Amino acid sequence: MTATPLHALTSRRSMKFLRAPAPKQEELDQILQAAMSAPDHGRLRPWRFVLIRGEAIARLADIALDAVKRSGDPRMTPEKEKSVRQWMSEVPLFIGLAHQIHHDNPKVPEQEQLLATGASVMNILNATHMLGYGAFWSTGMGTYLEEVQEALGLDSLEYRFLGFLAIGTPACAVPQVERPDYREFVTEWTGA
Ligand SMILES: Cc1cc2nc3c(=O)[nH]c(=O)nc-3n(C[C@H](O)[C@H](O)[C@H](O)COP(=O)(O)O)c2cc1C
């Protein structure tokens, strides 16, 4: 739990190594409901989430890692495969992240739709953190391979797959992280 709402935002950091317990069902309901409050031009609700837990995680590991190996990715050495499988076996919940593409929408360009989905994922990350859990967004595990997204029931003509959120209890104390000074990223335009 975090002290103030603003502290909740600034103290969030990604935690890759996660264990059980995952958020309880009522907490997961709150986390996913938070995603529905993302800004969304045209009320397209382009975000889609696929829950993967229990035995389905080992099945996902098989499908994703086989697909990555078949794709010929040289980074998928036997050692890497072993470590990814080990990591996945300890994470109690994955959420597959997908974006429903509204092709040729006359009012809302695709980049705006994608931003709405990104904002919904950010709400999930923040809500997860506010409830005292850890999360990590990964675009490994064959995210960009069509067969992986199709295996999750997401037709690649209709959906763009955006990766997985690993969610659970941090395996170690959450270290503080130094964030950049916002002034490096902000200018003021005075109209002159
Ligand atoms: C769309 C997206 C995909 C990412 N994919 C990966 C990934 O595959 N592997 C990885 O190590 N980090 C990945 N990251 C970065 C981590 O999720 C995390 O943001 C990063 O480690 C910084 O931690 P922080 O969120 O505490 O600043 C990704 C981030 C985003 C936004």
The ligand as a Tripos MOL2 file, in Angstrom:
@<TRIPOS>MOLECULE
LIG
   31    33     1     0     0
SMALL
NO_CHARGES

@<TRIPOS>ATOM
      1 C1          5.9040   -1.9550  -24.2930 C.3       1 LIG1
      2 C2          7.0210   -2.3630  -23.3710 C.ar      1 LIG1
      3 C3          7.6890   -3.5610  -23.5860 C.ar      1 LIG1
      4 C4          8.7500   -3.9500  -22.7760 C.ar      1 LIG1
      5 N1          9.3730   -5.1450  -23.0030 N.ar      1 LIG1
      6 C5         10.4260   -5.4930  -22.2330 C.ar      1 LIG1
      7 C6         11.0930   -6.7270  -22.4480 C.ar      1 LIG1
      8 O1         10.7180   -7.5350  -23.2910 O.2       1 LIG1
      9 N2         12.1770   -7.0190  -21.6850 N.ar      1 LIG1
     10 C7         12.6100   -6.1390  -20.7090 C.ar      1 LIG1
     11 O2         13.6130   -6.4350  -20.0570 O.2       1 LIG1
     12 N3         11.9780   -4.9810  -20.4580 N.ar      1 LIG1
     13 C8         10.8920   -4.6460  -21.1890 C.ar      1 LIG1
     14 N4         10.2390   -3.4710  -20.9540 N.ar      1 LIG1
     15 C9         10.7170   -2.5940  -19.8580 C.3       1 LIG1
     16 C10        10.2080   -3.0140  -18.4940 C.3       1 LIG1
     17 O3          8.8540   -3.4290  -18.5150 O.3       1 LIG1
     18 C11        10.3360   -1.8390  -17.4960 C.3       1 LIG1
     19 O4          9.5270   -0.7820  -17.8820 O.3       1 LIG1
     20 C12        11.7720   -1.3540  -17.4070 C.3       1 LIG1
     21 O5         12.5520   -2.3890  -16.8640 O.3       1 LIG1
     22 C13        11.9040   -0.0800  -16.5480 C.3       1 LIG1
     23 O6         11.3690   -0.2760  -15.2960 O.3       1 LIG1
     24 P1         10.4000    0.8120  -14.6440 P.3       1 LIG1
     25 O7          9.0320    0.5570  -15.2230 O.co2     1 LIG1
     26 O8         10.4890    0.5670  -13.1830 O.co2     1 LIG1
     27 O9         10.9560    2.1480  -15.0330 O.co2     1 LIG1
     28 C14         9.1480   -3.0900  -21.7130 C.ar      1 LIG1
     29 C15         8.4550   -1.8950  -21.4910 C.ar      1 LIG1
     30 C16         7.4160   -1.5240  -22.3070 C.ar      1 LIG1
     31 C17         6.6980   -0.2240  -22.0530 C.3       1 LIG1
@<TRIPOS>BOND
     1     1     2 1
     2     2     3 ar
     3     2    30 ar
     4     3     4 ar
     5     4     5 ar
     6     4    28 ar
     7     5     6 ar
     8     6     7 ar
     9     6    13 1
    10     7     8 2
    11     7     9 ar
    12     9    10 ar
    13    10    11 2
    14    10    12 ar
    15    12    13 ar
    16    13    14 ar
    17    14    15 1
    18    14    28 ar
    19    15    16 1
    20    16    17 1
    21    16    18 1
    22    18    19 1
    23    18    20 1
    24    20    21 1
    25    20    22 1
    26    22    23 1
    27    23    24 1
    28    24    25 2
    29    24    26 1
    30    24    27 1
    31    28    29 ar
    32    29    30 ar
    33    30    31 1
@<TRIPOS>SUBSTRUCTURE
     1 LIG1         1 GROUP 0 **** ****
